[in-house]
Amino acid sequence: MLQKGFLGTYDATIDDKGRVRLPAKFRALLGDSFIVSQGTDSCLCVYPEETWQVLTGDVTKLGTLDMDVINFRRSLFANAVEGDFDAAGRVLLPIRQRKYANLTKELVVIGNFDYFEIWDSETWSERDYSSAEARRELQAKVSGKED
């Protein structure tokens, strides 16, 4: 597990060729070996190699005889790619992933501790993850103490 986590919210842009310059702090934590995968929402998830190995280890323990497991594995592995930085420190996001996350020009990169997510700015702004009310509601749900 990472000693430091991916924290914060950063604005970014994607160029016409699908290249994104990630926040310097995230690049430093990410290292040279990482995976870009489709998220469960309309976003992309970027995993350091170590985190990806833990995730995929858990997934492969689920077996291969159950159709739901098979379909989940297909969804996860078919939509993941190895990432790398170009000479300018940018990451190229494949067109299939850009379409999945509806990435246009303006992006938001958000930390999720052991990985981070890349969102289209408009899609992110439609969600409410930063208000005190939304935080209280989510906290109540995950603690099992809903009103």
Secondary structure, 3 states (H helix, E strand, C coil): CCCCCECCEEEEEECCCCEEECCHHHHHHHCCCEEEEECCCCCEEEEEHHHHHHHHHHHHCCCCCCHHHHHHHHHHHHCEEEECECCCCEEECCHHHHHHCCCCCEEEEEECECCEEEEEHHHHHHCCCCCHHHHHHHHHHHHCCCC
